[in-house]
Amino acid sequence: MSTTTHCPYCSLQCGMRLSGARTVEVSEWSEFPVNKGAMCRKGFTSAQLLKHPERITTPLIKDDATGEYRAVPWDEALDFVAGRLTELRDEHGPDSIGIFGGGGLTNEKAYQLGKFARVAVGTSQIDYNGRWCMSSAANAGIRAFGVDRGLPFPLADIEQTDVLVLVGSNLAETMPPAARHLARLRENGGKVVVIDPRRTSTADKADVVLQPTPGSDLALAQTLLHLIIGNGHVDLDYIENRTTGWEDVKASVMAWWPERGERVTGITAPELREVAELLGTADRVTILTARGAEQQAQGADTVVSWINIALALGMPGKQYAGYGCLTGQGNGQGGREHGQKADQLPGYRMIDDPAAREHVAGVWGVDPATIPGKGRSAYELLDALGQPDGPKALLVFGSNIIVSAPNANHVGERLDALDLLVVADMVMSETAARADVILPVTQWAEETGTMTNLEGRVILRNQAITPPAGVRSDLDIIAGLAERLKSPIAFSTEPEEIFAELGRASAGGKADYSGITYDLVREQQGVFWPAPAGAVNADGTVGTERLFADRFFTPDGRAKLIAVEHGGPAEVPDAEYPLFLTTGRVLAQYQSGAQTRRVKDLPDDGAFIEMHPMLARRAGYVEGMSVTLETRRGVMVAPVRVVTTIRPDTVFVPFHWVGANKLTNDALDPYSRMPEFKVCAARITAEGAATA
């Protein structure tokens, strides 16, 4: 007997089957359309963590005198947390309590967490780690198309495009089952263009590889659009009938002749001309951005610049063409749609919209005036912790902040300044180890709930096994704390009941789930939003598989071309810090590594510093040598990896271990509030070697 469910990791949400109780076995679920049985090593080994000896199975409270944890019953733990929260709220007001969520939480948890913050606690201070994943692409999508759905089409559509452009995506390592689409695209005669400062394994599957200077992706797009215009490849009928803003955008790229683009990006003018011609002469072009382009201080405008190219070519809304974003976290899409983001209410409604507040308040059964306004974004929330006007307490669900936040040394100081830190987790993560209270929670195979994958496809994780005695669902924790905080409304702990309420709260919003039920998700193997109640397609299915065929989600139905200008990274190399630093993922690990680093069948070689042989020779470094990597924010020590696949002026560090984000820059995008993870100035030193 097996149970169909989904992988706990990335946004593909690959279908899988689980069987067994004492030992849980993972096997293929070949009928699920997204992966058709294919999975990466992380997915096949994911069940190992469920029975891990380091798993926490009882609430823990830290003794202030000794710093040691003691196990306590659940009632004592929840009473303690609620008591401290009540004291802080009474003394300092509801905004003295902060809540930090995660892009791996189910839709039901994300929804309840936002509702809990605003109703049970009364705080505006809630955000989540997806702010560091998807916010720049989300902002750009909303500005250009009026909606943010990572992919406005099924992922498999890319097999049928003529030219696929991957901007800042290492698809082959971050979501390996998706890489098969690249092979099939090329078998069909299509071309793949990869843009990345590193020549990754994804580049090995490409026809054209561009390695621009870190932080120059916007300038690269401006130059390509300049050339597309000059070559006469703009779809003027599309521009006239389906867009606004063209003249301003056209004017904004006129000065980006290829020689200027070469100076800024490091990509030669002939290469730029070749790519522009490839894009301009293809019938169907698909552009996909990912974190490399988005995690910049101009990340939102960078995405806009690539959307401008797609619109100029007339691609969005055309079958097997357009623009999309490759979501990172498992529920990076759904996690931002239903209320755990500082500025949003369920259904992708904005919290400062009176009509949105009235609708959601009606579903919740509260006065709209009692719903707090917009709070701080993720990093700004962390930066405010323990400050005179900031939260005194923080509740963390589904995030390992100490490893994943930029400028992590500073964030650690802010966490230590709190009066109360509560972390819900399954293992002693780096963040949990700083907590005053640790609450052990159920995991993906032990509970039921929905996720929304990178395509906007709502899928269902089914409970396959009984959780260990002593752990509880995040939903139980939220309900228990809400009751103790004397919430004016009750909080359900039943996922299907919560999902039905989520549907009512989202009804009429851009991310409308009101026509989706658990049974329908099972029947269709996923339902694409928007799926308004009562709306049925001609083939009897529910949901909107492809967007933009007839109109965009803007008031006039037209996409907006938006003029942007390249400003460069917030911090560039100089005499003191002469190198670019960029960060990213490796195949065997996921996110902060708190889970994957504990799976024995996944290689864990630790952090490393990747550099080009020219840099290594100049400074006297050799493979495996331990060196010190330093930025203006922090220092880490790791061994050298010498590779020919990175730019000579750039070093790379994976972020799955403590260290990388001690170095990264907390400069924020003005639109999305995304930190600039992907580029900053750095230097390397080693004993006996000069600064490099």
C-alpha positions in Angstrom: 0.0 0.0 0.0 1.5 3.4 -1.0 0.4 7.0 -0.7 0.9 9.6 -3.4 2.4 12.8 -2.3 5.1 15.4 -3.2 8.7 16.0 -2.6 9.4 18.4 0.4 12.0 20.4 -1.4 12.0 22.7 -4.5 9.1 24.3 -6.4 8.8 21.5 -8.9 7.0 19.6 -6.1 7.7 16.3 -7.9 5.1 13.6 -7.4 6.3 10.5 -5.4 4.9 7.5 -3.7 5.6 6.6 0.0 5.2 3.2 1.4 6.1 1.5 4.7 5.9 2.7 8.3 9.0 1.7 10.2 11.1 2.4 7.2 9.6 4.8 4.7 10.4 4.0 1.1 10.2 6.6 -1.8 9.2 5.4 -5.2 8.1 6.9 -8.5 4.7 8.3 -9.2 4.9 8.2 -13.0 1.4 9.6 -13.6 2.0 13.0 -12.0 2.5 15.3 -15.0 5.2 17.6 -13.7 8.0 15.1 -13.2 6.5 11.8 -14.6 8.4 9.7 -12.1 11.7 11.5 -12.4 13.3 12.8 -9.2 16.7 14.0 -8.1 18.7 12.4 -5.4 17.4 14.8 -2.7 13.8 13.6 -3.5 14.7 9.9 -3.4 16.4 10.3 0.0 14.0 12.8 1.5 12.3 10.2 3.8 15.6 9.5 5.7 15.0 12.6 7.7 11.6 11.5 9.1 13.3 9.0 11.5 16.5 10.9 12.0 18.0 10.5 15.5 18.5 14.3 15.8 14.8 15.0 15.4 13.3 17.0 18.2 10.2 15.3 19.6 9.3 17.4 22.7 9.0 21.1 23.4 12.2 22.7 24.8 12.6 25.8 27.0 16.0 27.3 27.6 17.0 27.9 31.2 18.1 31.5 31.5 20.7 30.7 34.2 22.4 27.8 32.6 21.6 28.2 28.9 20.6 24.5 28.8 17.3 23.3 27.4 14.8 21.3 29.3 12.0 19.2 27.9 8.5 20.4 28.9 4.9 19.3 28.2 3.1 21.0 25.3 0.7 22.9 27.6 3.6 24.3 29.6 5.4 25.4 26.5 2.4 27.1 24.9 1.4 28.7 28.2 4.9 30.0 28.6 5.1 31.5 25.1 1.6 33.0 25.3 2.3 34.5 28.7 5.4 36.2 27.5 3.7 37.4 24.3 0.8 38.8 26.3 3.1 40.7 28.7 5.0 42.2 25.8 1.9 43.1 23.9 0.3 44.7 27.0 3.5 46.7 27.7 4.7 47.6 24.2 1.7 47.1 21.9 1.0 44.3 19.3 3.8 45.4 17.0 6.3 44.3 19.7 5.6 40.8 18.4 7.1 39.7 15.0 6.4 36.6 13.0 8.7 35.1 10.4 7.3 32.5 8.0 8.7 30.3 5.2 8.2 29.5 1.6 8.1 25.8 2.5 4.9 26.1 4.6 1.7 24.7 3.0 -0.9 27.1 1.8 -3.0 26.3 4.8 -0.2 27.2 7.2 0.7 30.3 5.3 -2.9 31.4 5.4 -3.3 30.7 9.1 -0.1 32.4 10.0 -1.1 35.6 8.3 -4.5 35.4 10.0 -2.9 34.6 13.4 -0.6 37.6 13.1 -3.3 40.1 12.3 -6.2 38.8 14.3 -4.9 36.8 17.3 -1.8 38.9 17.9 -2.8 42.1 16.1 0.6 42.8 14.7 1.6 44.2 11.3 5.1 42.7 11.8 5.0 39.6 9.7 7.0 38.6 6.6 8.7 35.4 5.3 11.9 34.1 3.7 10.2 34.0 0.3 10.9 37.8 0.2 14.5 36.7 -0.5 13.4 34.3 -3.2 10.7 35.6 -5.4 9.9 39.2 -4.5 11.8 40.9 -7.4 10.1 38.8 -10.0 6.8 39.2 -8.3 7.1 42.9 -8.3 8.1 43.0 -11.9 5.3 40.7 -12.9 2.7 42.8 -11.1 4.0 46.0 -12.7 4.2 44.6 -16.2 1.3 42.1 -16.3 -0.8 43.0 -13.4 -0.3 39.6 -11.8 2.5 37.4 -10.3 2.3 33.8 -11.2 5.9 32.5 -11.6 5.2 30.6 -14.8 2.1 31.6 -16.7 2.2 28.3 -18.5 3.1 24.6 -17.7 6.8 24.0 -17.5 6.7 21.4 -20.2 5.8 24.2 -22.7 9.4 25.1 -23.0 10.1 22.0 -25.0 8.1 23.5 -27.8 9.7 27.0 -27.9 12.3 27.9 -30.5 14.7 29.8 -28.2 14.8 29.5 -24.4 16.8 32.1 -22.4 17.7 31.2 -18.9 18.9 34.3 -16.9 20.6 33.5 -13.7 19.3 29.9 -13.4 21.3 26.7 -12.8 18.3 24.6 -13.6 20.2 21.3 -13.9 21.4 21.5 -10.3 18.6 23.4 -8.5 15.7 21.3 -10.0 17.3 18.4 -12.0 14.1 16.7 -13.2 13.3 19.9 -15.1 16.5 19.7 -17.1 15.0 17.0 -19.3 13.0 19.7 -20.9 16.2 21.3 -22.2 17.3 18.1 -23.9 13.9 17.7 -25.5 13.8 21.3 -26.6 17.1 20.9 -28.4 15.9 17.5 -29.9 13.0 19.5 -31.3 15.4 21.9 -33.0 15.2 24.7 -30.4 18.1 26.6 -28.9 19.1 27.2 -25.3 20.8 30.4 -24.1 22.3 30.4 -20.6 23.3 33.7 -18.9 25.4 33.2 -15.7 28.8 34.4 -14.4 29.6 30.7 -13.9 29.6 28.1 -16.6 27.4 25.6 -14.6 26.1 22.2 -15.5 23.1 23.9 -17.1 25.4 25.7 -19.5 26.6 22.3 -20.6 23.1 21.8 -22.0 23.1 25.1 -23.8 23.8 26.3 -27.3 24.9 29.8 -26.3 26.6 30.7 -23.0 27.1 34.2 -21.8 29.1 34.9 -18.6 28.4 38.6 -17.8 30.0 40.6 -15.0 27.9 40.0 -11.8 25.2 42.6 -11.4 25.1 43.6 -15.1 22.1 41.5 -16.2 19.9 44.7 -16.6 22.6 46.3 -18.9 22.7 43.1 -20.9 19.0 43.2 -21.5 19.0 46.9 -22.4 21.7 46.2 -25.0 19.9 43.3 -26.5 16.7 45.3 -26.8 18.7 48.1 -28.5 19.9 45.6 -31.1 16.5 44.0 -31.5 15.0 47.4 -32.3 17.9 48.2 -34.7 17.5 44.9 -36.5 13.8 45.7 -37.1 12.6 42.7 -35.1 10.0 44.4 -32.9 6.5 43.1 -33.2 4.8 46.5 -33.8 1.3 45.1 -34.2 1.6 43.4 -30.8 3.1 46.6 -29.3 0.2 48.6 -30.6 -2.6 46.3 -29.7 -1.5 44.6 -26.4 0.9 47.0 -24.6 1.5 50.5 -23.3 4.7 52.4 -22.7 6.7 51.5 -25.8 8.0 54.9 -26.7 9.5 55.5 -23.3 11.2 52.0 -23.3 12.5 52.5 -26.8 14.0 55.8 -25.8 15.6 54.3 -22.7 17.6 51.7 -24.7 18.8 54.0 -27.5 22.1 54.7 -25.7 22.9 51.0 -25.2 24.8 50.3 -28.3 26.7 47.0 -28.2 30.1 48.5 -27.5 28.8 50.2 -24.4 27.1 46.9 -23.4 30.4 45.2 -23.8 32.2 47.6 -21.5 29.5 47.1 -18.8 28.8 43.4 -19.1 32.0 41.9 -20.3 30.2 40.2 -23.2 31.7 41.1 -26.5 29.8 43.1 -29.1 29.8 40.3 -31.6 28.3 37.9 -29.0 25.6 40.4 -28.2 24.7 40.9 -31.8 24.6 37.1 -32.3 22.1 36.6 -29.4 20.0 39.6 -30.4 19.7 38.1 -33.9 18.8 34.7 -32.5 16.0 36.2 -30.4 14.7 38.5 -33.1 14.4 35.9 -35.8 12.8 33.1 -33.7 9.1 32.6 -34.0 8.8 31.6 -30.3 11.0 32.9 -27.6 10.7 32.0 -23.9 12.7 34.0 -21.2 13.0 32.6 -17.7 14.7 34.5 -14.9 15.8 33.1 -11.5 17.7 34.2 -8.5 20.9 35.2 -10.3 19.1 38.0 -12.0 16.6 38.8 -9.2 18.7 38.8 -6.0 20.2 42.2 -6.8 19.7 45.7 -5.5 18.0 46.4 -8.9 16.5 42.9 -9.1 12.9 44.1 -9.9 14.0 46.4 -12.7 16.3 43.7 -14.0 13.4 41.4 -14.4 11.4 44.3 -16.0 14.1 44.7 -18.6 13.9 41.1 -19.6 10.1 41.3 -19.7 10.5 44.3 -22.0 12.3 42.1 -24.5 9.6 39.4 -24.3 6.9 42.1 -24.9 8.9 43.8 -27.7 9.1 40.4 -29.5 5.3 39.8 -29.0 5.8 36.7 -26.9 3.7 36.8 -23.7 0.3 35.2 -24.3 1.6 33.4 -27.4 1.6 29.6 -27.1 5.0 28.1 -26.2 6.5 31.5 -25.7 6.6 34.4 -23.2 8.2 35.3 -19.9 8.3 33.3 -16.7 10.1 33.1 -13.4 11.6 29.8 -11.9 10.3 29.8 -8.3 12.8 28.4 -5.8 11.2 27.2 -2.6 8.6 24.4 -2.5 5.7 26.8 -1.9 7.5 30.0 -2.9 4.4 30.7 -5.0 1.5 29.9 -2.7 3.5 31.1 0.3 3.3 34.7 -0.9 -0.3 34.6 -2.1 -2.3 34.1 1.1 -1.1 36.5 3.8 2.3 35.8 5.4 3.8 38.7 3.4 3.9 42.1 5.1 1.9 43.8 2.4 -0.6 41.2 1.3 -3.9 39.5 2.3 -5.2 36.2 0.9 -5.8 35.9 -2.8 -2.9 38.3 -3.6 -4.9 41.2 -2.3 -2.9 44.2 -1.1 -3.4 45.0 2.6 -3.8 48.7 2.0 -6.8 48.2 -0.4 -10.0 49.0 1.6 -12.1 46.6 -0.5 -9.6 43.8 0.1 -9.6 44.5 3.8 -13.4 44.4 3.9 -13.7 41.2 1.9 -11.1 39.3 4.0 -12.5 40.7 7.3 -15.9 39.4 6.3 -14.5 35.9 5.8 -12.6 36.1 9.1 -15.6 37.6 11.0 -13.7 40.7 12.3 -14.0 44.4 11.8 -11.8 45.6 8.8 -10.5 48.4 11.0 -8.9 45.9 13.3 -6.6 44.4 10.6 -3.2 46.1 10.9 -1.6 47.9 8.0 1.5 47.1 6.1 4.5 45.9 8.1 8.2 45.7 7.5 9.7 43.5 4.8 11.8 40.4 5.8 15.2 41.9 6.3 13.9 45.2 7.6 11.9 43.2 10.2 15.0 41.3 11.3 17.0 44.6 11.4 14.4 46.1 13.7 14.5 43.2 16.3 15.3 44.4 19.7 15.5 48.0 18.6 13.4 50.6 20.6 10.7 50.7 17.9 11.1 47.1 16.8 9.7 43.8 17.9 10.8 42.4 21.3 9.7 38.8 20.4 9.9 36.8 17.2 8.1 33.6 16.3 9.8 31.7 13.4 8.0 29.0 11.3 9.8 27.2 8.5 13.0 29.3 8.3 16.6 29.0 9.3 17.4 32.7 9.5 20.9 32.5 10.7 22.1 30.7 7.6 19.7 32.3 5.0 19.7 36.0 5.9 22.1 38.5 4.4 24.7 40.1 6.6 24.1 37.2 9.0 26.4 38.4 11.7 24.2 41.5 12.2 21.0 39.4 12.0 22.4 37.2 14.8 23.0 40.2 17.0 19.4 41.3 16.4 18.1 37.8 17.4 20.2 37.9 20.5 18.7 41.3 21.4 15.2 39.8 21.6 13.3 39.3 24.8 11.8 36.1 23.3 12.7 33.9 20.3 10.4 31.0 19.5 11.3 28.6 16.7 9.1 25.8 15.3 11.4 23.2 13.7 12.2 19.5 13.5 16.0 19.6 14.3 18.3 21.9 16.1 19.0 24.3 13.3 21.4 27.2 13.7 18.4 29.5 14.4 16.7 27.0 16.8 19.9 26.8 18.8 19.5 30.5 19.7 15.8 30.2 20.6 14.3 30.5 24.1 11.6 28.0 23.1 11.7 25.3 20.5 8.5 23.7 19.3 8.8 20.4 17.4 6.6 20.1 14.3 5.3 17.5 11.9 6.8 17.1 8.5 5.6 16.8 4.9 4.9 13.0 5.0 3.1 13.2 8.3 0.4 15.8 7.4 -1.9 16.8 4.7 -2.0 20.2 2.9 -1.7 22.0 -0.4 1.3 23.6 -2.1 1.4 25.7 -5.2 4.3 24.8 -7.5 6.3 27.0 -9.9 3.5 26.8 -12.6 0.8 28.0 -10.3 -0.5 24.4 -10.0 -2.1 23.7 -6.7 -1.1 20.2 -5.6 -1.9 18.1 -2.5 0.5 16.5 -0.1 -1.2 13.5 1.5 -0.4 12.2 5.0 1.5 8.9 4.5 2.7 8.1 8.0 1.9 8.8 11.7 4.2 11.5 13.2 6.3 10.7 16.2 4.7 11.0 19.5 5.3 14.5 21.0 5.3 16.6 17.8 2.5 18.8 16.6 1.5 20.5 13.4 2.2 24.2 12.9 -1.6 24.5 12.6 -2.0 23.1 16.1 0.6 25.5 17.5 -1.1 28.5 15.9 -4.5 27.4 17.2 -3.1 26.8 20.7 -1.4 30.1 20.9 -4.4 31.9 19.4 -6.7 30.5 22.1 -4.2 31.5 24.9 -3.9 35.0 23.4 -7.7 35.3 23.7 -8.2 35.6 19.9 -11.6 37.0 19.0 -12.1 34.1 16.6 -11.2 30.4 16.7 -8.5 28.8 14.6 -9.2 25.5 12.9 -6.5 22.8 12.9 -8.1 20.8 10.0 -6.3 21.4 6.7 -9.2 20.8 4.4 -11.5 23.1 6.4 -8.8 25.8 6.4 -8.3 25.4 2.6 -12.0 25.9 2.1 -11.9 29.1 4.1 -8.7 30.2 2.2 -10.8 29.7 -1.0 -13.5 32.0 0.3 -10.9 34.6 1.4 -9.2 34.5 -2.0 -12.4 34.6 -4.0 -12.3 37.5 -6.5 -8.6 38.1 -5.9 -6.0 37.6 -8.6 -4.9 34.3 -7.0 -8.5 33.0 -6.8 -8.6 29.5 -5.3 -12.4 29.5 -4.6 -13.2 26.8 -7.2 -10.5 24.4 -5.9 -11.2 21.5 -3.6 -9.0 18.7 -2.3 -11.1 16.2 -4.4 -10.6 18.3 -7.5 -6.9 18.5 -7.0 -6.7 14.7 -6.6 -8.9 14.2 -9.7 -6.9 16.6 -12.0 -3.5 16.0 -10.4 -3.3 19.7 -9.7 -5.4 22.8 -10.4 -4.0 26.0 -11.9 -5.1 29.3 -10.4 -7.0 31.4 -11.0 -9.9 29.0 -10.5 -13.0 31.0 -9.6 -15.9 29.1 -8.1 -18.3 27.9 -10.8 -15.9 28.5 -13.7 -15.4 25.3 -15.8 -13.4 24.9 -18.9 -14.7 23.5 -22.2 -13.1 20.2 -21.5 -14.7 20.0 -18.0 -11.5 20.9 -16.1 -11.2 23.7 -13.6 -8.4 26.3 -13.5 -6.4 28.4 -15.9 -3.4 26.5 -17.3 -2.1 29.4 -19.5 -2.4 33.1 -18.8 -2.5 36.2 -21.1 -3.9 34.6 -24.3 -6.6 37.3 -24.5 -5.7 40.0 -22.0 -3.4 40.8 -19.1 -4.4 41.4 -15.5 -4.1 45.2 -15.8 -7.2 47.5 -15.7 -7.0 48.1 -19.5 -6.0 44.5 -20.3 -2.7 45.6 -21.8 0.8 44.7 -20.6 3.0 47.7 -19.5 6.4 48.2 -21.0 8.4 50.1 -18.3 11.5 52.2 -18.9 14.4 51.2 -16.6 18.0 52.2 -16.4 21.1 50.2 -15.3 22.6 51.5 -12.0 24.9 48.6 -11.2 25.4 46.8 -7.9 25.2 48.6 -4.6 28.8 47.6 -4.0 31.5 47.1 -6.6 35.1 45.9 -6.4 37.7 48.5 -5.5 41.4 48.5 -4.5 40.5 47.2 -1.0 38.0 44.5 -2.1 39.0 43.8 -5.7 36.8 40.7 -6.4 33.1 40.1 -7.1 31.5 37.5 -4.8 28.4 35.6 -5.8 26.5 32.8 -4.1 24.3 29.9 -5.0 23.3 26.3 -4.6 24.9 22.9 -5.2 23.3 19.8 -6.4 23.2 17.7 -3.2 22.0 20.4 -0.8 18.9 22.6 -0.4 18.4 26.0 1.1 20.1 26.4 4.5 21.0 22.8 4.6 19.4 22.2 8.0 17.7 19.1 6.6 19.8 17.9 3.6 23.0 18.1 5.6 21.6 15.5 7.9 20.7 13.0 5.1 23.6 10.5 5.1 23.2 9.6 1.4 23.7 13.2 0.3 27.3 14.3 -0.1 28.2 17.0 2.4 31.7 18.3 1.6 31.1 21.6 3.4 31.5 25.2 2.1 34.2 26.0 -0.5 35.4 29.0 -2.4 35.4 28.6 -6.2 37.9 30.6 -8.2 39.4 30.7 -11.7 43.0 29.4 -12.2 44.2 32.8 -13.2 43.2 34.2 -9.9 44.6 31.2 -8.0 48.0 31.4 -9.8 48.2 35.2 -9.2 47.7 34.8 -5.5 49.5 31.5 -5.0 46.5 29.5 -4.1 46.1 25.8 -4.9 43.2 23.3 -4.9 42.2 22.5 -1.3 44.1 25.3 0.3 42.3 26.9 3.2 41.9 30.7 2.6 40.0 33.5 4.2 37.3 35.2 2.2 36.3 38.6 3.5 33.8 41.4 2.8 32.9 44.6 4.6 30.4 42.6 6.7 32.1 39.4 7.6 34.7 36.7 7.2 34.7 33.0 6.4 37.4 30.4 6.0 37.0 27.6 3.5 39.1 25.5 1.0 39.7 26.6 -2.5 38.2 24.9 -5.6 40.0 25.9 -8.8 37.8 25.7 -11.8 37.9 27.1 -15.3 34.1 27.7 -15.4 34.0 31.0 -13.4 35.0 34.5 -14.4 38.6 35.4 -13.3 37.3 38.4 -11.4 34.6 36.5 -9.5 34.5 34.0 -6.6 31.6 31.7 -5.7 30.5 30.3 -2.4 27.5 28.0 -1.8 25.0 29.2 0.8 24.0 25.9 2.4 26.5 26.3 5.3 27.1 29.0 7.9 29.5 31.5 6.3 28.3 32.6 2.9 25.6 35.0 4.2 28.0 36.5 6.8 29.5 38.1 3.7 26.5 39.1 1.6 25.2 42.6 1.2 21.9 43.7 2.8 21.4 46.5 0.3 17.7 46.3 -0.6 15.9 46.6 -3.9 13.6 49.7 -3.7 10.6 48.0 -5.1 10.8 44.4 -3.8 13.0 44.8 -0.7 15.1 41.9 -2.0 18.7 41.9 -0.5 21.6 41.9 -3.0 22.7 38.3 -2.3 24.2 37.8 -5.7 26.9 40.4 -5.9 29.2 42.3 -3.5 32.9 43.2 -3.3 35.3 40.7 -1.6 38.9 39.9 -1.0 40.8 36.7 -0.2 43.8 36.3 2.0 45.9 33.3 3.1 48.9 33.1 5.4 51.9 33.9 3.4 49.9 35.2 0.4 49.1 38.7 -0.7 45.6 40.1 -0.7 43.8 39.0 -3.9 
